Amino acid sequence: MPAISVIMPVFNGAPFLDRALASIRAQTLIDWELVAVDDASRDESVRVLDTLAAADARVRVLQHSTNQGQAATRNTALRAAHGELVAYLDQDDEFYPDHLARAWSLRDRGDVLVFRYDLVEERPGHPALGTATTYDPGARARAMFDETITVPLGVVHRRALLDRSGLFDESLGKYRGEDEDGDLWRRFVRAGAKFVYVPQRSGRYHVRADSFARVRPPAPRPSVELATVEIVTPTGRHALWLPAQEAESVRRLFGHHEFALDPVWLRRPPIVWDVGAGAGAFTLYAKLVYDPNAVVHCFESHRASLDVLRVNVASLGRVAIHPIGLGRTNGAAAHPAASEHSPAHGAHSHQGSGPTGHVMIRDAGHVWDELGADEIDVLNLSAAGNGTDVLEALGARRNRVRVVLIESHSPGDRRRLGELLPGHTPFATSAHSPRAGVVKYVRTDVAGRPSARLE
């Protein structure tokens, strides 16, 4: 068994492969294997790879007969890998000679080693063209669940970790803005992996205009019947795709400001959880009205809704999509084909348009801990009627939520909310109103703060 398997996805990479391959053969650690998978290239990539494989028994070349995308290509290589550790090298990047040796020497420090790397600017016309700067993922460690803090060039991990986390999500990475790398790193965290941030550099990441990520097509318009709603705010006009029957409710949401709150209650930038995010109407509201720099975690378990959600938030920064529902326990739950919901609470395309089936539910308290949440500014619960389940699962963590927005369908619901949120005060609504809709609570200590934005 080799010490380290180097995973290389290849697609039309002939102009760059010699440089990348030379950097592997120059490693001071010789106990490695290269698993290169060609994703149906139309150039001389396979010939270049086969030439090296004929000269070096440590190199194996696999081929896809049809193009399957980068995530699937990496997975093909991972399934064929035999090394104790896994390292990643894209076709246009390069390792520094001591990278694999250093990773091997640090293997007992943790499950995932995260290295610094140099960014080499190669985009024509860019003001920094030709320069190299060192990027340190460790400086972004706390943002692990908000963004992709490192590209695969900076990661070496135990191969056995994949048995707990799964491989790259092949439904991601086909379209611009999708994040299959960060998705896997976050699943490493959820699998209990220990991350170690290494101050040395792994190699050179060449920033090119025609790199894999930059030449991906935009996501196609989802197949469900959608309407485009134009939202006008002080920052401009914004388009939102929604199931046609929900367009009017979203116009009212923005027009009547159903989710308005005192900005003094929020930190900057605010942390927002959108549970039952649906098509992303509330997420857009949080970014456009609360704070454009808000960090939003979207939880949505229904696939049709996820497709629409990804399209709607693709241009928004600092939005993380979690393809799960939240509840009291881990497991699967039946997904209704239709259910009553409050039109004012946004567009949730899983309600009334999704097929009957089962969705994955995670214990909300466990997810809070996995994400390393300290305090949440706004918790929006539009979760097909199980908002109280989420609050119950959070337990004492509820006291670290500043504002709770939740659907309520009866006075009994509101009495239960009062029991779950004794440290919060209803605002802009009557807690005893029989009208179904959104009930809003602010933590009592936050409600009493002076009217100056919190830093």
N, C-alpha and C positions, 0 to 999 in steps of 0.2 A: 504494500500500500504506500503510495507516495505521501510525502509530508503535506504538500499543498497542491490543490487543484486550482488552476487558473481558468476561469470561465470567460470565453470570448464569443459574443454574438457578432456575426458578420453579415453585412448586406452592402453590396457594391462598394467594398472597402479597398479595392486593389491599390489605389494611389497612396494609401497610408499604411498598409499592412507590413511592409518591410520594416518600417520604423518601430511599430508595436512589437512585432515578432523578435526583432533584434534586442529589444529591451528585456524580453523574457529570457532569451538565451544568454544574456550578459549577467544574469543573477549570480550572486556569490553563493547562494544556496542552490545546489544542483538537484536536490531531491524534490522535483516538481513534475506535474503533468499539465499539459495544455489541452483543454477540451474546447475546440473551436467548432461552432455550428454555423454553417452558411444557410441563410434564410432565403434561398432561391435567388441568388445574385444574378445579375445580367452582365457582369463584367468578368474580369480575370481572377476574381477572388479565390475561387476554388483551386485554380492552377497554382496560385501563390502558396496556398495552404498545403496542397498536396506535395509540392516541391519540398517544403520544410519537413512534412511528415516523413517523406522518403529518406531524409537526411538525419532525422532525430526521432528515435523511438518513443520519446516522451510526449510526442505530439499526436493527438488523435483528431481526425476531421470527420464531422457528421454533416449531413445535408438534409434540408427540407425540400420536398418536391414543389411546394407552393409557399408563398410568403405568408408567414403567420404572425409577424410582429416581434418586437424585441423581448417582451416578457416571455412569450412561448419559446423563443429561441434560447434564452437563458435557462429556462426550465429543462429543455432538452439536454443541454450541457450538464446541468446539475444532476439530472437522473443518471447520467453516464459517469459522473465523477466518482473517484475512489479516495481522494485525499482526506486526511484528518481535518485540515483546514480548507477553506474556500476563499480565494481572492478573485477579484473581477478586473478585467482589462478590456475596454472597448477598442475597436479597430483603429481609432485615430488618436489614442492616448499612448502613454509610455510609462513604464516603471523606472524608478531609480534603481541602480544595481543592487543595493543592500536591502531593498524593501522586503522580499520574501524571507530573507535570513532574519531580519529584525522581527517580523511577524512570528516566525517560528520560535524565536527566543522568548517572546512574550506570551506564548500560547497559554501558559498556566495562570496568567493574570486575570483573564475573564473570558466570556463566551464570544464577545464581539469587540474587536479592536477597531477603533476609528482614528485614522491618520489625517494629518494635514496633507495638503497637496497644492501644487502651483497651478494657477490659472494663466494660460498663455493666450492672449487676445489675438485672434487671427481674422476677425471680421473686417472686410474691406471698408474703409471710411470711418471706422471706429476711432475716436480720439486717442484711445490707449493701444492702438494697433502695434503689435510687436513687443509689448511689455509683458512681464510676468509678475504676478502678485501671489503671495502665499495665503491660502484660505485655511482657517482654523475652525473645523466643525465644533470643537469643544466650547467655543465662545457662544455657540447657538444651542447648546445642549438642552436648555430649558424650553426651547421652542420645538422640541422633537415632535409634538403632536399638533403643531400649528403649521409646519412647513417641512419640506425635505431639507434636512440640515447637511446632507452629504450625498455625493454621487457614489456609485459603486466603487470607483477607483480608490476611495478612501476607506473602504470596509474590508476587513478580513474576519471571518467567523468560523466557528466549528460547524462542520457539515452536519453533525448529528442534531444541531439546533433546528434544522429544517423539518425533522420528524415531529417537532412540537409546534412549529409555526406554520408549516405549509410552505409551498413555493411561491413564486411571484404570481400575482393575480392576473391571469391572462385576459380578463375582461377590461383591464386597464392598459394604458400605454399605446393604444392604437390611435388615439386622437390627441390633438394639442391640448395641453393643460392637465392631462391625466398623470397620476403620480404613483406608478407601480413601485418605484424604489422606496419612497417614504412609507408607503403602505406596508412593505415587508419589514422595514426597520421598526415600525410601530408594533407589528405583530411579534417581533423579537422581544420587545419590552413586555408585551402581554404574556408571552411565554415564560417570563421570569429570567430572561437573559441578563447577565452582568455586562455592562458596557464599560470599556476602558478607553479613555481618550489619550492618544499617543502624540507627543509633541513633535516627532519627526515626520518628514514628508514621504508620501508613498510614490509620487511621480508627477507627471505633467499632464494636466487636463487641457486639451486644445479647444478653445472656444471658437467654433466655426459657425457660419451662417447656415451651412447645410448639414449640421449634425443631426443625429436621429431625432432628438426632441424637437428641433426647430423645423423639420420638414414634415412632421406629422400633419395630416389634414385636420381641419376643424371637425368637431363631433357632428354627425349628421342630425338633422332634425328628428326627434323621436317620432315613432310611427303612430302614437295615439293622436286623436283629433285635438289639435291645439289652436288656441287663439293667441295672438300677440297683443299684449296690453302695454300701452306706453305710459310710463310713470314719469311725471314731471315734478322735479324737486328744485330747490335753489342751486343744486350742483349741475343741473342739466336734465336731459331726457334719457330715460332708460327703458329698454324693451324687456319684457318678461313673457316667456312662453308658459301657457297654462292650459289645462283641460278647458275646453270652450265653455262648459257650464259654470265654471268658477271665475270667469273673467270679471264679471260685475262685482262679485264680492271683494275682489282684490282692489278694484277701483275705489270701493267704499273704504277699504282698509287704509289706503293711503290718503284718500280725501278727507275722512273723518278722524284720522289718527287714533285708531282704536288702541294702539300700543304706546301712546304718548306717556312720557314720564318726565320728572324733573331731572335735567341733566346733572345737577349737583349730586345726585345719588350714585353716579357712575364714576369709577376710576378712569384714568386715561393711560393706555387704551382699555376699554372694557372687555371683559371675557363674557361671551354669550354662549349659552347652550340652547340649541333649537331642536327639541325632541319631537319627532314626528314632523320633520322638516318639509315633507311633501315636495312641491315644486320650488320651494325656496323663497316664498313671498316674504316671510318674516325675516329671513336672513338678509334679503335685499333691504328691507326696512331698517334693520339694525345698522347696515353699512351706510345707508343713505341718510338716515335721520339721527341715529344715536352718535355714531362716530365712524368716519371712513376707515379708520385704523383699527376698528374693533376686531378682535380675534373670535371667530365664530366656529363652533363645533356643531355640525349638522348630523343628527341621528335619523336615519331613514332606512327601513328594512325592506320595503317593497321595490322590486326591480324596476317596474315601469316608472315609479316615482323617482328612483335614482337616476334613470336616464334623463328625465326632464330636469332634475335638480342639477346634474353635472353641467348641462348646457347653460342653465341660468346663472350659475355662479362661476363659470369658467374664467370670466374676466375680472373677478374680484380677488384681491389678495387676502391672505391670512384667513382662508376658509378651509376647514378640514371636514371631509365627508366620511362618516362612519356608517358602513352598510349594516347596521344592526338596529333593533328596537331596544328600549330600556324598560325594565319592569322590576318585579320583586325578586325574581330568581332567574338562573340561567336555564335556557331550554328553547324549545320551539313552541310557537303559539299559532292557533288558527287565525287566518287573515280573512276578515269579512269581505264579501263581495260588495256590500254596500252598507253604509251606516249613516245615521243622522249626525250632523255636525254643525257647528256655528259658522255661518258664512263669514262673519266678521273676523274669524280667527285665521284667515289666510287660506291659501290654496294648497290643499293636501290631496294630491291626485290619487293617493291610495284609498281615499275615502270616496266610494261611489264609482270608481273607475277601475279598480284593480280586481284581478281574478281571485276566486277563492283558492286558498292554499295555506301554507305554513311559512312563518318568518322566524328568523333567529332573534331571540330576546336575551339580553344580558342583564344581570343584577346591576342596578344603577349605582349602588354603593361601591361595588367592585370596580366598575368603569371609572368612577370618580377617582379612586385610589390609583388605578393604572395610569390615568392621565396626569397624575400628580397635581390635581387641582387643589389650590389653597382657598381661594375665594372666587365665587362666580357673581358677576354683576347682574346678569339677567338670565333667568331660567324660564324658557318658554315651553310649556307643556301642552302640545296639541297632539296627543298620542292615542287617538282612537278610543278615548274614554278611560285610559289607564293612567292618567296623570297622578292620581292619588297613590297608585302602586309605586310610581317612581319616587314620590315624596316619602313613602313609608320605607323604601329600600335605602334612601339616603340617611335615614336616622338623624343623628345629631349633626350631620353635615348640613342639614337644612339651615342651621344657624349661621352658616357661612355663605348663604345666598342673599344678595341684597334685594333683588326684585324677583318676584314670582308672577308669571302670567299663566293662567290655567283655564281651560274650558270647564264650565260648570253647567249642569243640566237640570238641577233641582235645588230647592232649599236644603235638602238632606246633604247634597254634595257640599254645599257651602258650610254647613255645620261641621262636616268632617274636615274640611280645609282649615277651619278655625282651630280645630283640635290639633291638627298637624303643624300649624304655623302659629303657635301662641306668641312667638316673639316678633311677629309681623303684623302690620296694620293694613286693612283694605284701603285702597285709594281710588278715586274716580269711578266708584261703583258702590252699590249697596251690597253688603255681604249677605243680606237677607232677601234680596230681590228674587222673585220667582222666575224672572226672565232668564232663559238659557243664554249663555254667551261667555265672554271672557271676564274672569275675576282677577283683579290685580292687587298684589300685596307688596308692601315695602317693609324691610326690616326696621323695627321701631327706632333703633339707634341711628340708622342712616337717615330716616325721615326727619330727624331733628337737626341735621347738619346745617350750617349757614350756607347761604346761596353763593358759593364760590366753587368753581370746578375743582374736583380733587385731582391732585397730581399722582 
